[in-house]
């Protein structure tokens, strides 16, 4: 039996659901660099950004002064279907590891989409509906974001068009079918349905696709038809704002029991989960109220933080989106098709990139076999089959707990369990069959991506 000093699951009441999202940029000494027009290299304003995004979302994207942004009542009403989500003490994992560390995880998989992505999807769909739009377009990698957005659009009666990275489209047919069940159209990307898709296919014949490719197609689709706007599931500042419900709830739950985490860990692809979890805690750190170690965990096959360049880069392969200053592998970088763990984006959130550059967070990369070893161990002990993305954070949490075992330190670890892995069984099968292989890009592979980063005055890297 596992010891039970604190409840296994700490639930908040509906009354404790956050009434406002937190905007960490308001308290950052060094603000993230502004978005730039890819042709003129001049800062993008609201009017220009509103041609791509819903107007209210464009305002949130540019807002680096308001600390709190009110959550509309209709969004809070939807949140109540699956929020607040539980904070869980991993007593049994602690016992198996024989560690003095205390391990907590915030579980975001208790909704039909199976991930944290619904937190932002419903917000973006709400603002699209409020603006009177017909529908939205988007990209999706492993499929969590596309699934969440299809659910949100069905709720508000919006058309939803999803461009899904081709290798994921083929590897995860059931995720695709959930999207279609909710009414979304799903197209494997790159496709021949858009001009940019056809160009990418011509340049990279036989490509397995990337999020950068899918973004290019989704943006073109939105701009080519009246009544549509583009929405994105990660990377953007507006998305990190919406995802702060994760960190705010976790903070409230920990405060209830007088628990102060020493280490906070999140998987890192574009930054939505990591940013949502750590932002409220980062606020305390920036105000000098507390101190934490923040660890971003990314795949060794797509190492934006640990091997990328901090520079202005295109957010998409077709070079139609604004330039963002971020840690990037270059928009031409396409991860290996054998990479199964999600987190495939070539760049990282501008907010997180600035925090990383300021040495306020640290980063590490892990191979996918290490990740699935941690996923299997966690599933057998804690009873939840984790998403491959989440399992990057599990890997680091286990490693940190084992360090505590060696030193005898009683540290408290918090990590984000972003969702479940029930649509990722092809990857689990490859791992269980001993057929999963690690891929770490060579310097030559990275150079191909870096060569595509634009050079202009002030963009030194």
C-alpha positions in Angstrom: 0.0 0.0 0.0 1.1 3.5 -0.8 1.3 6.0 2.0 -1.3 8.7 2.0 -0.2 11.8 3.8 -2.1 14.1 1.3 -5.1 13.0 -0.9 -4.1 11.2 -4.0 -6.2 13.6 -6.0 -6.7 17.2 -5.0 -9.9 18.6 -6.6 -10.9 22.2 -6.6 -14.5 23.3 -6.6 -16.2 25.0 -9.5 -16.1 28.2 -7.4 -12.3 28.0 -7.5 -12.1 27.9 -11.3 -10.0 30.9 -12.4 -12.0 33.9 -13.6 -9.1 35.4 -15.5 -6.1 34.2 -17.5 -2.7 35.3 -16.4 -0.4 37.2 -18.9 3.2 36.7 -17.7 4.5 39.2 -20.3 3.2 42.0 -18.1 5.7 41.1 -15.4 8.7 40.1 -17.6 11.6 42.6 -17.5 12.7 41.6 -21.0 9.5 41.4 -23.1 9.4 39.0 -26.0 10.4 40.6 -29.3 7.4 41.8 -31.4 6.1 40.0 -34.5 7.4 41.3 -37.8 6.0 41.5 -41.3 8.0 38.9 -43.3 8.4 41.2 -46.2 9.1 44.7 -44.7 10.6 43.4 -41.4 8.5 46.1 -39.6 6.5 45.5 -36.4 3.0 44.1 -37.1 0.1 46.0 -35.7 -3.5 45.1 -34.8 -5.0 45.8 -38.2 -2.5 43.6 -40.1 -2.7 40.8 -37.5 -6.5 40.8 -37.5 -6.5 39.7 -41.2 -5.1 36.4 -40.0 -6.5 36.0 -36.5 -9.8 36.9 -34.9 -9.7 40.6 -33.7 -9.9 39.8 -30.0 -7.2 37.1 -30.3 -5.0 39.5 -32.2 -5.4 42.0 -29.3 -4.4 39.3 -26.8 -1.4 38.4 -29.0 -0.1 42.0 -28.8 -1.0 42.6 -25.2 2.1 42.7 -23.0 0.8 45.1 -20.4 -2.3 43.6 -18.8 -1.5 41.1 -16.1 -5.0 39.6 -16.1 -7.4 39.0 -18.9 -11.0 38.1 -18.0 -12.3 34.7 -19.0 -15.8 35.3 -20.7 -18.7 33.6 -18.9 -19.5 31.3 -21.9 -15.9 29.9 -21.8 -16.1 29.4 -18.1 -19.4 27.6 -18.6 -17.7 25.2 -21.1 -14.6 24.8 -18.8 -16.9 23.5 -16.1 -17.5 20.3 -18.2 -14.0 19.2 -17.5 -12.4 21.7 -15.2 -11.0 22.2 -12.6 -8.7 19.2 -13.5 -7.2 17.1 -10.7 -3.7 17.6 -9.2 -2.5 14.1 -8.3 0.2 13.0 -5.9 2.2 10.1 -7.5 2.6 8.2 -4.2 3.0 4.8 -5.9 5.6 6.1 -8.3 7.5 7.6 -5.4 7.4 4.3 -3.6 8.6 2.3 -6.6 11.5 4.7 -7.2 12.5 4.7 -3.5 12.9 8.4 -3.6 12.4 11.0 -0.8 11.1 13.4 -3.5 7.4 14.2 -3.5 6.0 14.0 -7.1 2.8 15.8 -8.2 1.2 16.0 -11.7 -1.5 18.1 -13.1 -3.7 15.8 -15.3 -5.2 17.4 -18.4 -6.5 14.3 -20.1 -10.0 14.1 -18.5 -11.9 15.3 -21.6 -12.9 13.7 -24.9 -10.0 15.4 -26.8 -7.7 13.7 -24.3 -5.4 16.7 -23.8 -4.9 20.3 -22.5 -5.6 21.7 -26.0 -9.3 22.2 -25.3 -8.4 25.0 -22.9 -7.4 27.3 -25.8 -9.6 25.7 -28.5 -12.8 26.7 -26.8 -11.5 30.2 -26.3 -10.5 30.7 -29.9 -13.8 29.2 -31.2 -15.7 31.5 -28.9 -14.0 34.6 -30.2 -14.5 33.5 -33.8 -18.2 32.9 -33.2 -18.5 36.3 -31.4 -17.0 38.0 -34.4 -19.6 36.4 -36.7 -17.2 34.2 -38.7 -18.3 31.1 -40.7 -15.4 29.0 -39.5 -11.7 28.6 -38.8 -8.7 26.7 -40.3 -5.8 25.2 -38.5 -3.0 22.6 -38.5 -2.4 19.7 -36.2 0.5 17.4 -35.6 -0.2 14.4 -33.5 -3.9 15.4 -33.6 -4.7 16.6 -30.1 -5.2 20.2 -31.2 -7.3 19.3 -34.2 -9.5 17.1 -32.0 -9.9 19.8 -29.4 -10.7 22.5 -32.0 -13.2 20.2 -33.8 -15.0 19.8 -30.5 -15.0 23.5 -29.8 -16.3 24.4 -33.3 -19.1 21.8 -33.0 -20.1 23.4 -29.7 -20.4 26.9 -31.3 -21.6 25.7 -34.8 -18.5 26.8 -36.7 -16.9 25.1 -39.7 -13.5 23.6 -38.9 -10.9 22.8 -41.5 -7.8 20.9 -40.3 -4.5 20.3 -42.1 -2.9 17.3 -40.4 0.8 16.5 -40.7 0.9 13.6 -43.3 2.8 11.1 -41.2 0.4 11.6 -38.3 -2.6 11.4 -40.6 -1.4 8.0 -41.7 -0.2 6.8 -38.2 -3.2 8.0 -36.2 -6.4 7.2 -38.2 -8.6 7.1 -35.1 -7.6 10.6 -34.0 -8.5 11.7 -37.5 -11.9 10.0 -37.3 -12.7 11.7 -34.0 -12.2 15.1 -35.7 -14.5 14.0 -38.6 -17.1 12.8 -36.1 -17.2 16.3 -34.6 -17.7 17.7 -38.1 -14.2 18.8 -39.1 -12.7 18.2 -42.6 -9.2 16.7 -42.3 -6.6 17.0 -45.1 -3.1 15.4 -45.0 -0.4 18.0 -45.3 1.3 18.9 -47.5 -1.5 18.6 -50.0 -2.3 19.6 -53.5 -5.3 21.6 -52.3 -3.3 24.8 -51.7 -0.7 26.7 -53.7 1.8 26.5 -50.9 1.1 22.8 -50.5 1.9 22.1 -54.1 5.1 24.1 -53.9 6.2 22.2 -50.8 5.5 18.9 -52.6 7.5 20.0 -55.6 10.4 21.1 -53.4 10.3 18.1 -51.0 8.8 15.2 -53.0 7.6 12.3 -50.7 7.9 14.4 -47.6 6.2 13.1 -44.4 5.2 16.7 -43.6 5.7 19.0 -40.7 3.8 21.5 -38.6 5.4 24.3 -40.6 4.0 22.9 -43.8 0.5 22.4 -42.3 0.5 26.0 -40.9 1.3 27.4 -44.3 -1.7 25.6 -45.8 -4.1 26.5 -43.1 -3.1 30.2 -43.3 -3.6 30.2 -47.1 -7.0 28.5 -46.7 -8.1 31.1 -44.2 -7.0 34.0 -46.3 -8.5 32.7 -49.5 -12.2 32.6 -48.3 -14.3 35.3 -46.6 -15.6 34.6 -43.1 -12.6 32.5 -42.0 -9.7 33.1 -39.8 -6.7 31.0 -38.8 -6.2 29.6 -35.3 -3.2 27.9 -33.8 -2.9 25.4 -30.9 0.6 26.4 -29.5 3.5 28.8 -29.8 1.4 32.0 -29.9 1.2 34.2 -26.8 -2.6 34.2 -26.9 -2.5 30.4 -26.6 -0.1 30.5 -23.6 -2.5 33.0 -21.9 -5.5 30.6 -22.3 -3.4 27.7 -21.0 -2.6 29.4 -17.7 -5.8 27.9 -16.3 -3.5 24.8 -15.8 -0.9 26.7 -13.7 -3.4 28.8 -11.8 -5.4 25.7 -10.7 -2.2 23.8 -9.8 -1.0 26.8 -7.7 -4.4 27.0 -5.9 -4.4 23.3 -5.1 -0.8 23.3 -3.8 -1.4 26.4 -1.7 -4.4 24.7 -0.1 -2.0 22.1 1.4 1.0 24.4 2.0 3.0 22.6 -0.7 5.7 24.6 -2.5 7.3 22.9 -5.5 11.0 23.1 -6.0 11.0 21.8 -9.6 8.4 22.4 -12.3 8.6 20.3 -15.5 6.8 20.4 -18.8 7.2 18.9 -22.2 8.1 21.5 -24.8 7.1 21.5 -28.5 5.7 24.9 -29.3 5.2 25.8 -25.6 1.5 25.7 -24.8 1.5 23.2 -22.0 4.8 24.3 -20.6 3.9 27.9 -20.7 0.5 27.3 -19.3 1.8 25.4 -16.3 4.8 27.5 -15.4 3.5 31.1 -16.1 1.8 31.8 -12.7 4.7 30.3 -10.9 7.1 32.3 -13.0 5.2 35.4 -12.0 6.0 34.7 -8.3 9.6 34.2 -9.3 9.8 37.4 -11.2 8.2 39.3 -8.2 10.7 37.7 -5.8 8.0 35.9 -3.9 9.4 32.4 -4.5 12.0 30.5 -6.4 11.7 27.4 -8.6 13.6 25.4 -11.2 11.7 25.3 -14.4 12.7 22.4 -16.8 11.6 22.2 -20.4 11.9 18.7 -21.9 12.0 18.4 -25.7 12.6 15.5 -28.1 16.2 14.9 -29.2 14.9 14.6 -32.7 13.5 18.2 -32.7 15.7 20.1 -30.3 14.6 23.7 -30.7 15.8 24.9 -27.3 18.9 22.8 -26.8 20.3 23.1 -30.4 18.4 25.9 -32.0 19.2 29.5 -32.8 17.6 32.5 -31.0 16.5 34.5 -34.0 13.6 35.9 -36.0 12.3 33.1 -38.2 9.2 32.2 -40.2 6.6 30.3 -38.3 5.8 28.2 -41.3 7.5 26.4 -44.1 5.7 28.4 -46.8 6.9 31.7 -45.3 3.4 33.3 -45.3 3.2 34.0 -41.5 4.7 36.8 -39.5 8.3 36.5 -38.3 8.7 35.6 -34.6 11.9 35.8 -32.5 12.3 32.4 -31.0 14.6 29.4 -30.5 14.3 27.7 -33.9 15.7 25.0 -36.0 14.7 26.9 -39.1 11.3 26.7 -40.9 12.7 24.2 -43.4 13.6 21.7 -40.8 11.4 18.6 -41.0 11.7 16.0 -38.2 12.3 12.4 -39.1 9.2 10.4 -39.9 10.1 7.8 -37.3 9.7 10.3 -34.5 6.5 9.2 -32.7 6.4 11.5 -29.7 4.7 14.6 -31.0 6.4 18.0 -30.2 7.4 18.3 -33.9 7.4 22.1 -34.3 10.6 23.7 -35.5 10.4 26.7 -33.1 9.4 27.6 -29.6 7.1 30.2 -28.1 8.6 33.7 -28.1 7.7 34.0 -24.4 9.4 30.8 -23.4 12.3 31.6 -25.7 12.9 34.9 -24.0 12.7 33.3 -20.5 15.1 30.7 -21.6 17.5 33.2 -23.1 17.3 35.1 -19.8 18.3 31.8 -18.0 15.0 31.7 -16.1 14.2 28.3 -17.3 16.4 25.4 -18.3 16.0 22.8 -21.1 17.0 19.2 -21.9 16.4 16.8 -24.7 15.6 13.1 -24.5 15.4 10.3 -27.0 12.1 8.7 -27.8 13.0 5.3 -26.4 13.9 6.9 -23.1 10.5 8.6 -23.3 8.5 5.4 -23.9 10.4 3.6 -21.2 9.2 6.3 -18.7 5.7 6.1 -20.2 5.5 2.3 -19.7 6.8 2.6 -16.1 4.3 5.4 -15.3 1.4 3.5 -16.9 2.1 0.3 -14.9 2.4 2.1 -11.6 0.1 5.1 -11.8 -2.6 3.6 -13.9 -2.8 6.2 -16.7 -1.5 5.6 -20.2 0.2 8.9 -20.9 0.5 10.7 -24.2 4.0 10.5 -25.7 4.3 14.3 -25.4 3.5 14.2 -21.7 6.0 11.3 -21.3 8.9 13.7 -22.0 8.0 15.4 -18.7 7.5 12.1 -17.0 11.0 11.1 -18.1 12.6 14.2 -16.5 10.5 13.9 -13.4 11.7 10.4 -12.8 15.3 11.4 -13.5 15.0 14.3 -11.0 13.4 12.0 -8.4 16.3 9.5 -8.8 18.8 12.2 -8.3 17.0 13.0 -5.0 17.4 9.3 -4.1 21.1 9.6 -4.5 21.5 12.8 -2.5 18.7 12.2 0.0 17.1 15.6 -0.8 13.4 15.8 -0.2 12.5 18.0 -3.1 9.0 18.5 -4.4 8.5 18.0 -8.1 5.5 19.1 -10.2 5.0 18.1 -13.8 2.3 18.5 -16.4 0.6 15.4 -17.7 -0.9 16.9 -20.8 -3.1 14.1 -21.9 -3.7 10.4 -22.6 -2.0 8.1 -25.2 -4.9 6.0 -26.3 -4.7 7.3 -29.9 -0.9 6.7 -29.9 -1.0 2.9 -29.9 1.1 2.5 -33.2 4.0 4.2 -31.3 3.4 2.1 -28.2 3.3 -1.0 -30.5 6.7 -0.1 -32.1 8.2 0.4 -28.7 6.7 -2.9 -27.3 7.9 -4.8 -30.4 11.4 -3.4 -30.0 11.2 -1.7 -33.4 11.3 1.9 -32.2 14.5 3.7 -33.1 16.0 6.9 -31.9 16.9 9.6 -34.3 19.1 12.6 -33.4 19.7 15.1 -36.3 23.3 15.6 -37.4 24.9 19.0 -37.7 24.3 18.7 -41.4 20.6 18.1 -40.9 20.4 21.1 -38.6 22.4 23.3 -41.1 19.7 22.7 -43.7 17.2 24.2 -41.4 19.4 27.0 -40.2 20.2 28.0 -43.8 16.6 29.0 -44.2 16.5 31.5 -41.3 16.2 34.9 -42.9 19.1 37.3 -42.8 18.4 41.0 -42.3 19.9 43.8 -40.2 19.4 43.1 -36.5 18.7 39.4 -37.0 22.1 38.1 -35.9 22.5 34.5 -34.7 
